Amino acid sequence: FVSVLPHDAKANSLHRRDINICVYSRRRVAMCLRKMGKLKECIKITRELIKEFPLMSVLHIHENLIEALLAQKAYNDVQQLLTRYDDLTLPKSAVICYSAALLKIRPVCEKFFADVTAKKGLTTAQFIAIEALQRAVEFNPHVPQYLLEEKPIILPPEHLLKRGDSEAVAYAFNHAAHWKEVPGSIKFLECFWKDTFKLIPFPLEKGKLFHPYTSGTEETDRELLPLFHDVSVYPKKELPFFLVFYSRVVSVLLFSLALLTHFYPIFMGELARIALEYFATPFAVIAEHLQALLPQQIWNLLTRA
């Protein structure tokens, strides 16, 4: 072990700071070029960053490269990147999992028909595609709702939570167009994504391919996302059936009474008076019996109180 002199430590700290600023700035330039449609320049900068700073993978520069390559429809290059970064020892993300699923779905989705598949069964390629899709949905179950346009896509926040709704928003914002560019991929997603939940009936206790889902993601996502956004919650807390049923019955009755009161106020007022008299009758009878049983002095004290 070689001790580092104070001035050396300060110089190293400044050097690391300068490297971070350089990488951050060049990455932002590449992202701007991507938004401007200059894909070749974007891909060139991101490839250079990955080559020059291989230890900076924590910044997920390869995800920006995957996005640009998908926009360029360079699917073979995307597959090579996934072979490198979609490894068991490396951390996963929605970009990695859903991009891998998209590449597996792409060869089979264009000629996919649900009724034909129900009769003939799944082919090997379709089964592999479904497995890849289920893997992606298990990692982040919020993404399909945005890709299927069941929820509106908003501007993603600056910071993301892995496996959370904030990550799903960011993925859909940047990658929904890539799914639409593959004919039949959205239909394939719609048919099979919900089957994942049958494989993991207790996601907070045990997962299939990943660790159990974290229960505290909802609170963190609410801090990251704007107030007007309806945060996606998984797994949803379902109320018992009888509570849902009775609440709906009561809502329908109250709504009906409000309509009748609006259109027939005199009749409903008389009906309300009769109902109050009917329900008050037992209490009046009980009061009479108590007055007869109790001494007059005690009854006077009770009525005064």
N, C-alpha and C positions, 0 to 999 in steps of 0.2 A: 504494500500500500504506500503510495507516494503522496505526501501532504501537498496541498495546493496553497501557494502563497496568497496573501490577501489581494494584491493587485491582480494576480492571475484569476482569482475567483470573480473579481469585479469585471475583468475583461471578458471572461466566459459568459457572465450574466448579460452583459451588453451585446455580445455576439449572438446569444440565443434570442434576445429581444429583437435584434435586427433581422434574424432569420424568420422569426414569426411574423414580423411586419411584412417582410418581402413575400413570404408564401401567402399570407392573407390578401395582400394587395393584388398579386398576380392571379390568385384564385377568383377574386371579385371581378377582375378584368375579364377572365374567361367566362364567368357567369353572365356578364353584360353582353359579351359577344354572342353567347348562346341566345339570349333574349332578342338580340338584333338579327338573328338568323345567320350569323357568320360562323357556321359550324366548323369549318376546316381550321380557322384560327383558334377557336375555342378548344378543339381537340388537340391541336399542337401544343398549346400552353399547358393544358392539364397533363398531357403525356410527359412533357418536360418536367413539370413539378413532381410527378410520381417517380420519375427517373432520378432527379437530382436530390430529392428528399424522401427516400423510401421509408424512413422512420416516422414520417408525419402522417401515417395512415389514420391517426386519431382524428384528423380533420375531415376524413371521408372524402378526399379529393376524387377517389375512384368512382364515387357515386355521381359526381358531376360529369365525369367522363362517360359513365353508362348512360346518363340522360342525353348527352350530346350524340352518342353513337346510335341510340334508339331513334332520335330525331332524324338522323342520317340514314336510318334503316340498315345500319351495318351490323346485322344480327350475329354474324360470325365473330366479329371483334368483341361484341358484348359477351358471347359465350366464352371466349378466351379469358376475358376479365373475370367472369363468374367462376371459372375453373380455378383461378388464382385466389379470389377473395371469399368465395362461398365455401369455406373450409370449416370443419368442426371446431378447430382451435381458435378461430377468429370470431369476434362479435358480429352478430347479425343485425340487419335493419330491414325496414319495409322495402327499400329500394332493391336490396339483394334478393330477398325472398320472392317478391312479386315480379321482378324482372326474370328470375329463373323460371317462375311459373308461366309467364308470358311466352318465353321461348319454347317451353314444352307444349303449351296450348296451340301455338301458331301453326304447326304442321297438321293438326287434326281438327281445328275448329271450323274451318271454311266448309268442310263437307260433313259437319256434324248435324244430325237431325235427331231430336229426342225420341220421336216415335219409332224410327228405325233402330235406334240403339236399344230401346226397350224390348224390341222383338228379337234382335240378333245378339244382343249383349255387347259388352265393351271389348274393343280391340286392345292389344298390348300398349300401343302408343296412347290411346285414350286413357287407359288405366294409369300410366305413368304421368300424364298431364293432370289427372284428377289428384293424384298423390302430391304433386308439386303445388297445386292450388290449395289443397288442404293444409299443407305445411305452411304456406304463406298466410292463410287465414288464421291458423293457430297462433302464429307469431303476432299478427296484428289483426284482430277481428273487425276493426272499425273501417278498414279501407273499402270493402266491397260496396257499402252503402253510398259512398261518394262516386265510385266508378259507375255504379248503376243509376246515378243521379236521383237516388232516393233522399239524399240530403244535399243542400247547396254547398258548393265549394267556395271557400272564402280565401282571402289572402293569408298565407301561413305566418305564424309568429316567428320571431327571430330565434327563439330557443325551442327545442323539441324534447318530448319525453318518449323514449323508446317504448314501443308497444302501446302507446297511448293515442288518444284522439288527435293530439297536436301533430304527431308524426303522420297519421293518416291524412290529415288535411294537407300537409306539405307534400306528401307523395301524390295525392290526387291532383293537386294544383300543378305539379310539374310533369306528371306521367299519364294523366287521363287521356291526353291526345294520342299517346303511343298505343294504348289499348284500342282506341277507335280506329287507328290505322290498320289494325289487323282484323280483317273481316271475320265475324263470327265469334270473336274472343269475348265480347260482352255477353252474348247469349250463352256461351259455354260457362262463363262465370256465374250467371244467373241461375243456371240449372244445378250447379254442384257446390256452391260455396257454403250453403247452410248444412250440408251433410257433415261438415267438420265437427259441428257441435254434438253430433251423436257419438263421435269417437272420444270426446272429452266431456263427459256428463258433469264432472266436478272440477272445473278449470282452476279454481282457487286452491285445490288440494293436490291435484296431480295432472301433469300434462303428458302428451304423447311423445313429441319430439323436442319440446322446450321445457324450461322450468315452469312451474305453476304460475298462472297469471297473477300479477300483483293487485291487491285490492285497493291500494291507495292512489291509483292513477287518476281517478275522477277529480279529486281535490287539486292535484297538481295541474291537470289540464284546465281546470276552471281558472287558475291563476295565470296560465299562459295564454289562453284564448280570450277573445273579446266577450263582453257581457251579453251581446245580442246573439251569440252563437249557442245553439242547442248542443251541449256536450254529449257525445255518444258514450253510453255507459255499458260496460260488459264485466261480468254477467249481470243482467238486469234482475232486480229483486222483484219477484212475482208475488202478488197478493193471492191469498186463498180464493178459490172460485166463488164461494158463497158471499164473500165480502164484495167482490166485483159485481156479482149478480144483484145483490140487494142495493148497492149504491146506484146501479143503473135503473132499477125499478123505482127507487125514491126520486131520482132525477126526472124520470118520465112523469111521475105523479105530480111533482111540484110544477113542472112545465105546463102540464094540462090544467092545473088549478089556476096558474097565472093567466093562461089564455081565457079560461072561463070567466075569471074575475074582470078581465079587460072588456070582454064583449057583453057580459051579463052582470054588471056590478050589483044591481038591486037584488036579483035572485041569489047571487052568491053571498051577499051580506045577510039575507034572511037565513040561508042555509048555514052560515057560520054561527048565527045566533042560536039556532035550534041545536047544532052540534055542541056548542058550549053548554047549553042547558042540560043536554042529555048526559054529557060527561060530568057535569057538576052535581047531578042528582045523587049519586052514591055518597059523595062527600057531605051533602046536606043531611042525608039520612043518618050517617055516622055521627054528625054533630048533634042531631036531635037526641040520639040514644045516649051520647055522652052527657048531654045536659040533663037528661032524666036520671042517669046513674050517679053523677057527681053531686056533692052538696053545692048549694047556691053560692056560698062564699068562695069555694075553690074555682067554680066556673067563672065567677066574676074576675078572679085574679088571672085566670088563663086568658079570658077575652081581652082584659086590659093589656096584658103583655103582648 
